[in-house]
Amino acid sequence: MFQDLIARTGDHPNISWRGRFANACIELRSGETSHFLQLDSDGVSISDSQPDHNITLTLAASEAAWSELLGPAPRPGLQSISAMRRMGHLRVSGDFLAYYQNLMALEILFAMSRPRPDNATASPSEPILDPIVGRYINMDFQGRPHRIYFEEAGSGIPLICLHTAGADGRQYREILNDLDITANYRVVVFDLPWHGKSSPPPGFQDEVYQLTTDSYVAITMAVKSALGLNNPVIMGCSIGGRAVLHLALRHGADLRAVIGLQSALFAENKIDGEPEGLRSIHRPDVHGGEVSAALMTGLIAPQSPRPDAWETLWHYMQGGPGIFMGDLNYYFTDGDMRNGLAAGIDTAVCPVHLLTGEYDTSATPELSRQLAEEINATSFEVMEGMGHFPMSENPAGFRGYLLPVLDKIIAAAA
């Protein structure tokens, strides 16, 4: 079974490159049977024989779980090493620091080497300009000067898009380029402060970044006001999917509707199966951007096209130090809505549409369904073959779910 893994990855340059400082022997256990994966500067090899040196890590799962992970279309929760661990299908023991240091190489081996659709298009014969305009807003926010970067395209109903934790507005590139959307909507995507091209404010070096409910709602409304976006639709994913709930609660009368992608009342305060996993994304002996991306492979659907999946992970590799962790303060703690606040959302005043990918192991379809029932959501649909980042990991598939929602919002305004 595991020899097939080596066959399909071949001599992958990124595995040996990532293993150039590693010398990890990883036991792959299924019941009483073990195989031993060696990861070092020579690449990767698998043996049935117990090595002479110490085992660095043991990854234990059932034979059925390993088979699904290695298969072409595993069920949700079995699509990657980190997804299996989060959902209780995989047990890890041994050197946990080595686990995080080598997680991206492991995910390349298991999840990202899986045959995927390839949507790569031929290079254009002549340069083509995207119909996207990028600009900066110079503004005061909470008593400090900020330069907020935003991109926009289209005309009509304002549609503000909120990116996920640790990433930036590039996630909505295909939405900005979709003429069926921009024919009726003025799409505006901004980078949160400390993200993407929105640099931190002066003095950032003397503080630790943490996103809160109040600051997230305030910056969104400040951008809305600065750009004169009256009665907009706001769409957000992940932390943005939580933020649209707080926005509907506090400012619903000023919004035409909100669209929550991967929305839930709460998320468990853990990354990849245990609380200390959260700290793994910001420590001096682990590459924060790379481990963040590796952990996100567990939230991407196996059906997502290879170029889109890898571009989504690239955004996470580029995040500033500590920024993803600071965003998760909002996602896990400050923005938790199990306090009864969500009952105050009036969907008759501000319609709430929910779209959730079936492969999301964070804001699962079950959690989104609970939210939909609690607030009497205007609409709710589980997106088949989608993960936590529908607009970037599989934009072509996502538009089939989004366009009907946008049409409903237009019809409601008629």
C-alpha positions as CSV (number, residue, x, y, z in Angstrom):
1,M,0.0,0.0,0.0
2,F,2.6,2.5,1.0
3,Q,5.0,1.6,-1.8
4,D,2.3,2.9,-4.2
5,L,2.8,6.2,-2.4
6,I,6.5,6.4,-3.4
7,A,5.5,5.4,-6.9
8,R,3.1,8.3,-7.3
9,T,5.3,11.0,-5.8
10,G,8.4,9.9,-7.7
11,D,11.5,12.0,-7.0
12,H,9.6,15.0,-5.7
13,P,12.2,17.9,-5.4
14,N,10.2,19.6,-2.7
15,I,10.3,16.6,-0.4
16,S,14.1,16.2,-0.5
17,W,14.5,20.0,-0.3
18,R,12.3,20.1,2.9
19,G,14.2,17.1,4.2
20,R,17.6,18.6,3.8
21,F,17.8,19.4,7.5
22,A,15.8,16.4,8.6
23,N,16.7,12.8,9.5
24,A,13.3,11.5,10.5
25,C,12.2,7.9,10.7
26,I,8.4,7.8,10.8
27,E,6.6,4.6,11.7
28,L,3.3,4.1,9.7
29,R,1.3,1.7,11.8
30,S,-1.9,-0.2,11.0
31,G,-2.9,-2.6,13.7
32,E,0.1,-4.9,14.3
33,T,1.7,-4.0,11.0
34,S,4.2,-1.3,10.6
35,H,6.1,0.3,7.7
36,F,8.9,2.8,8.2
37,L,9.3,6.0,6.2
38,Q,12.7,7.6,6.1
39,L,12.8,11.3,5.3
40,D,16.1,13.0,4.8
41,S,18.2,15.0,2.3
42,D,18.1,12.0,-0.1
43,G,14.3,12.2,-0.3
44,V,12.0,9.6,1.0
45,S,12.0,5.8,1.2
46,I,9.7,3.2,2.8
47,S,10.7,-0.2,4.3
48,D,8.9,-3.0,6.0
49,S,12.0,-3.6,8.2
50,Q,12.6,-2.1,11.6
51,P,15.5,0.4,11.2
52,D,18.6,0.3,13.4
53,H,18.1,3.8,14.6
54,N,15.4,5.3,16.7
55,I,11.9,6.0,15.4
56,T,11.1,9.8,15.4
57,L,7.4,9.6,15.1
58,T,4.6,7.0,15.0
59,L,1.5,7.6,12.9
60,A,-1.2,5.1,13.7
61,A,-4.5,4.6,11.8
62,S,-6.7,1.7,10.7
63,E,-6.0,0.0,7.4
64,A,-9.2,1.3,6.1
65,A,-8.3,4.9,7.0
66,W,-4.9,4.6,5.4
67,S,-6.5,3.2,2.2
68,E,-8.9,6.1,2.0
69,L,-6.2,8.6,2.5
70,L,-4.2,7.1,-0.3
71,G,-7.3,6.8,-2.5
72,P,-8.6,9.2,-5.2
73,A,-11.7,10.4,-3.3
74,P,-11.5,9.9,0.4
75,R,-14.5,10.8,2.6
76,P,-14.5,14.1,4.5
77,G,-12.1,13.9,7.4
78,L,-9.8,11.4,5.7
79,Q,-8.4,13.7,3.0
80,S,-5.0,14.5,4.6
81,I,-2.8,13.7,7.6
82,S,-3.9,16.8,9.5
83,A,-7.6,16.2,8.7
84,M,-7.4,12.6,9.9
85,R,-5.7,13.8,13.1
86,R,-8.3,16.5,13.8
87,M,-11.2,14.1,13.3
88,G,-9.7,11.3,15.4
89,H,-8.7,8.9,12.6
90,L,-5.0,9.2,13.2
91,R,-2.9,9.0,16.4
92,V,0.5,10.7,16.6
93,S,3.1,9.8,19.1
94,G,6.8,10.6,19.5
95,D,8.6,13.9,18.8
96,F,5.8,16.4,18.2
97,L,8.3,19.1,17.2
98,A,9.5,16.8,14.4
99,Y,5.9,16.3,13.4
100,Y,5.3,19.9,12.8
101,Q,8.8,20.4,11.2
102,N,8.0,17.7,8.7
103,L,4.3,18.1,8.3
104,M,4.4,19.8,4.9
105,A,6.6,17.0,3.5
106,L,4.2,14.4,4.8
107,E,1.2,16.3,3.3
108,I,3.0,16.5,0.0
109,L,3.4,12.7,0.2
110,F,-0.1,11.8,1.2
111,A,-2.6,14.5,0.3
112,M,-1.0,16.7,-2.3
113,S,0.4,13.9,-4.4
114,R,-3.1,12.5,-4.9
115,P,-4.3,12.8,-8.6
116,R,-6.3,16.0,-8.9
117,P,-8.0,17.9,-11.7
118,D,-5.6,20.2,-13.4
119,N,-7.3,23.4,-14.6
120,A,-4.1,25.1,-15.9
121,T,-4.7,27.1,-19.1
122,A,-2.4,27.9,-21.9
123,S,-0.4,31.1,-21.7
124,P,-2.0,33.9,-23.6
125,S,-0.4,34.8,-26.9
126,E,-0.4,38.5,-25.8
127,P,-0.5,40.1,-22.4
128,I,-4.0,40.4,-20.9
129,L,-5.0,42.8,-18.1
130,D,-7.4,41.7,-15.4
131,P,-10.3,44.0,-15.0
132,I,-9.3,44.6,-11.4
133,V,-8.2,48.0,-9.9
134,G,-6.1,48.0,-6.7
135,R,-5.7,51.1,-4.5
136,Y,-5.0,52.2,-1.0
137,I,-7.2,54.0,1.5
138,N,-5.2,56.3,3.8
139,M,-7.3,56.7,6.9
140,D,-7.4,57.0,10.7
141,F,-8.5,53.8,12.4
142,Q,-8.8,53.6,16.1
143,G,-6.5,56.6,16.6
144,R,-3.7,55.4,14.3
145,P,-2.8,56.0,10.6
146,H,-3.5,53.0,8.3
147,R,-3.0,52.3,4.6
148,I,-5.7,49.8,3.7
149,Y,-5.2,48.0,0.4
150,F,-8.3,47.0,-1.6
151,E,-9.1,45.7,-5.0
152,E,-12.4,46.2,-6.9
153,A,-14.1,45.3,-10.1
154,G,-17.6,45.6,-11.6
155,S,-20.5,47.9,-10.9
156,G,-23.9,47.7,-9.2
157,I,-24.7,46.4,-5.7
158,P,-21.6,46.7,-3.5
159,L,-20.3,43.3,-2.5
160,I,-17.6,43.4,0.2
161,C,-15.5,40.2,0.6
162,L,-13.7,39.2,3.8
163,H,-10.7,36.9,3.5
164,T,-9.7,34.0,5.9
165,A,-7.4,34.1,8.9
166,G,-3.7,34.5,8.0
167,A,-4.4,35.1,4.3
168,D,-5.4,38.1,2.2
169,G,-7.7,39.4,-0.5
170,R,-6.0,37.4,-3.3
171,Q,-8.4,34.5,-2.3
172,Y,-11.2,36.3,-4.2
173,R,-9.3,36.8,-7.4
174,E,-11.6,34.7,-9.5
175,I,-14.7,36.4,-8.0
176,L,-13.2,39.8,-9.1
177,N,-12.6,38.4,-12.6
178,D,-16.1,36.7,-13.0
179,L,-18.1,38.8,-15.5
180,D,-21.3,37.1,-14.5
181,I,-20.8,38.5,-11.0
182,T,-19.3,41.9,-11.8
183,A,-22.1,42.7,-14.3
184,N,-24.4,43.2,-11.3
185,Y,-22.1,43.7,-8.3
186,R,-19.3,46.1,-7.5
187,V,-17.0,43.6,-5.8
188,V,-14.6,45.1,-3.2
189,V,-12.0,43.0,-1.5
190,F,-9.7,44.6,1.2
191,D,-6.7,43.2,3.1
192,L,-7.2,43.4,6.9
193,P,-4.5,45.5,8.7
194,W,-1.4,43.4,9.1
195,H,-2.4,41.3,6.1
196,G,-1.3,41.2,2.5
197,K,-0.6,44.8,1.3
198,S,-2.2,46.4,4.3
199,S,1.0,46.9,6.4
200,P,0.7,47.1,10.2
201,P,0.4,50.7,11.6
202,P,3.5,52.5,12.9
203,G,4.6,51.1,16.2
204,F,3.6,47.6,15.4
205,Q,7.0,46.3,16.5
206,D,6.1,47.0,20.1
207,E,2.9,45.0,20.3
208,V,1.5,41.5,19.7
209,Y,-1.2,41.3,17.1
210,Q,-4.6,40.0,18.1
211,L,-7.9,40.3,16.2
212,T,-11.0,40.9,18.2
213,T,-14.7,41.1,17.4
214,D,-14.8,44.8,17.9
215,S,-11.8,45.5,15.7
216,Y,-13.0,43.2,12.9
217,V,-16.4,44.8,12.8
218,A,-15.0,48.3,13.1
219,I,-12.5,48.0,10.3
220,T,-15.1,46.5,8.0
221,M,-17.6,49.3,8.7
222,A,-14.8,51.9,8.3
223,V,-13.9,50.6,4.9
224,K,-17.6,50.6,3.9
225,S,-17.8,54.2,5.0
226,A,-14.6,55.3,3.4
227,L,-15.6,54.0,0.0
228,G,-19.2,55.1,0.3
229,L,-20.6,51.6,-0.1
230,N,-24.3,52.1,0.8
231,N,-26.5,49.0,1.7
232,P,-23.8,46.5,0.6
233,V,-23.8,42.7,0.7
234,I,-20.9,41.4,2.8
235,M,-19.5,37.9,2.1
236,G,-16.8,36.4,4.4
237,C,-15.1,33.0,4.7
238,S,-13.9,31.3,7.9
239,I,-13.2,34.2,10.3
240,G,-15.0,36.3,7.7
241,G,-17.9,33.8,7.9
242,R,-18.0,34.5,11.6
243,A,-17.6,38.3,11.1
244,V,-20.7,38.5,8.9
245,L,-22.7,37.2,11.8
246,H,-21.5,39.9,14.1
247,L,-22.0,42.5,11.3
248,A,-25.6,41.3,10.8
249,L,-26.2,41.5,14.5
250,R,-24.7,44.9,15.1
251,H,-25.3,46.6,11.7
252,G,-28.0,44.5,10.0
253,A,-30.1,47.5,9.1
254,D,-27.3,49.0,7.1
255,L,-26.7,45.9,5.1
256,R,-28.6,44.4,2.1
257,A,-27.6,40.8,3.1
258,V,-24.6,38.8,4.3
259,I,-23.2,35.5,2.9
260,G,-21.4,33.3,5.3
261,L,-18.9,30.8,3.8
262,Q,-17.8,28.2,6.3
263,S,-19.8,29.9,9.1
264,A,-20.4,28.5,12.5
265,L,-21.1,29.8,16.0
266,F,-17.7,28.6,17.3
267,A,-14.6,26.6,16.5
268,E,-12.7,24.4,18.8
269,N,-9.7,26.0,20.4
270,K,-7.2,23.6,18.8
271,I,-5.2,23.1,15.7
272,D,-4.6,19.6,14.3
273,G,-5.8,17.7,17.2
274,E,-4.4,19.2,20.4
275,P,-4.1,22.6,22.1
276,E,-0.3,22.9,21.7
277,G,-0.8,22.6,18.0
278,L,-1.9,26.3,17.9
279,R,1.5,27.3,19.3
280,S,3.2,25.4,16.5
281,I,2.3,28.0,14.0
282,H,4.4,30.7,15.7
283,R,7.6,29.4,17.3
284,P,11.3,29.9,16.4
285,D,12.1,26.3,15.6
286,V,9.2,25.8,13.1
287,H,8.6,27.7,9.8
288,G,5.3,29.4,10.7
289,G,4.2,30.0,7.1
290,E,4.9,26.5,6.0
291,V,3.3,24.7,8.9
292,S,0.3,27.0,8.6
293,A,-0.1,25.9,5.0
294,A,0.5,22.3,5.9
295,L,-2.3,22.4,8.4
296,M,-4.6,24.0,5.9
297,T,-4.2,21.0,3.6
298,G,-6.5,19.2,5.9
299,L,-9.3,21.7,5.1
300,I,-9.0,21.4,1.3
301,A,-11.2,19.0,-0.6
302,P,-9.5,16.3,-2.7
303,Q,-11.5,17.4,-5.7
304,S,-10.0,20.9,-5.7
305,P,-7.8,21.5,-8.8
306,R,-4.1,21.2,-8.1
307,P,-3.2,24.8,-9.2
308,D,-6.0,26.4,-7.1
309,A,-5.2,24.2,-4.1
310,W,-1.5,25.1,-4.1
311,E,-2.2,28.8,-4.7
312,T,-4.5,28.7,-1.6
313,L,-1.6,27.2,0.4
314,W,0.9,29.8,-1.0
315,H,-1.2,32.6,0.6
316,Y,-0.7,30.9,4.0
317,M,3.0,30.5,3.4
318,Q,3.4,34.2,3.0
319,G,1.6,35.4,6.2
320,G,3.4,37.7,8.6
321,P,4.9,36.1,11.8
322,G,2.2,35.6,14.4
323,I,-0.6,37.0,12.3
324,F,-2.5,33.7,11.7
325,M,-2.2,33.0,15.4
326,G,-3.6,36.5,16.2
327,D,-6.5,36.0,13.9
328,L,-7.3,32.7,15.6
329,N,-7.9,34.7,18.8
330,Y,-11.0,35.9,17.2
331,Y,-12.0,32.6,15.6
332,F,-11.5,30.5,18.7
333,T,-12.1,32.8,21.6
334,D,-13.3,36.4,21.2
335,G,-15.7,35.7,18.4
336,D,-17.4,32.7,20.0
337,M,-21.1,33.1,19.6
338,R,-22.3,30.3,21.9
339,N,-23.3,33.0,24.4
340,G,-26.8,33.5,22.9
341,L,-25.9,36.6,20.9
342,A,-26.7,35.0,17.6
343,A,-30.4,34.8,18.6
344,G,-30.4,38.6,18.1
345,I,-29.8,38.3,14.4
346,D,-33.0,39.3,12.5
347,T,-32.8,37.6,9.1
348,A,-36.0,39.6,8.1
349,V,-33.9,42.8,8.4
350,C,-30.6,41.4,7.2
351,P,-30.9,38.1,5.2
352,V,-28.2,35.6,6.0
353,H,-27.2,33.0,3.4
354,L,-24.9,30.2,4.4
355,L,-22.7,28.0,2.1
356,T,-20.4,25.3,3.6
357,G,-18.0,22.9,2.0
358,E,-18.5,19.2,2.9
359,Y,-14.8,18.7,3.4
360,D,-14.4,21.4,6.1
361,T,-13.2,19.8,9.3
362,S,-13.3,23.2,11.2
363,A,-16.6,24.8,10.4
364,T,-18.2,21.5,9.5
365,P,-21.5,21.1,7.7
366,E,-23.1,20.0,11.0
367,L,-21.9,23.1,12.8
368,S,-23.2,25.3,9.9
369,R,-26.5,23.5,10.0
370,Q,-26.9,24.2,13.7
371,L,-26.2,27.9,13.0
372,A,-28.7,27.9,10.2
373,E,-31.4,26.5,12.5
374,E,-30.6,28.8,15.4
375,I,-30.8,32.0,13.4
376,N,-33.4,30.9,10.9
377,A,-31.0,31.5,8.0
378,T,-32.5,32.8,4.8
379,S,-30.7,29.9,2.9
380,F,-28.3,27.1,3.7
381,E,-26.5,24.7,1.4
382,V,-23.7,22.2,1.8
383,M,-21.3,22.4,-1.2
384,E,-20.3,19.0,-2.4
385,G,-16.6,18.5,-3.2
386,M,-15.7,21.8,-1.5
387,G,-13.4,22.5,1.5
388,H,-12.8,25.5,3.8
389,F,-11.7,27.8,1.0
390,P,-14.3,27.5,-1.8
391,M,-13.6,30.8,-3.5
392,S,-9.9,30.0,-3.9
393,E,-9.5,26.2,-3.8
394,N,-12.2,25.5,-6.4
395,P,-13.5,28.8,-7.8
396,A,-15.1,27.2,-10.9
397,G,-17.1,24.8,-8.7
398,F,-17.9,27.5,-6.1
399,R,-19.6,29.9,-8.6
400,G,-22.3,27.3,-9.2
401,Y,-23.3,27.7,-5.6
402,L,-22.7,31.4,-5.3
403,L,-24.5,32.7,-8.4
404,P,-28.0,31.5,-7.3
405,V,-27.5,33.2,-3.9
406,L,-26.5,36.5,-5.6
407,D,-29.5,36.2,-7.9
408,K,-31.8,35.8,-4.9
409,I,-30.4,38.9,-3.4
410,I,-31.1,40.8,-6.6
411,A,-34.6,39.4,-6.8
412,A,-35.3,40.4,-3.2
413,A,-34.3,44.0,-4.0
414,A,-36.6,44.2,-7.0
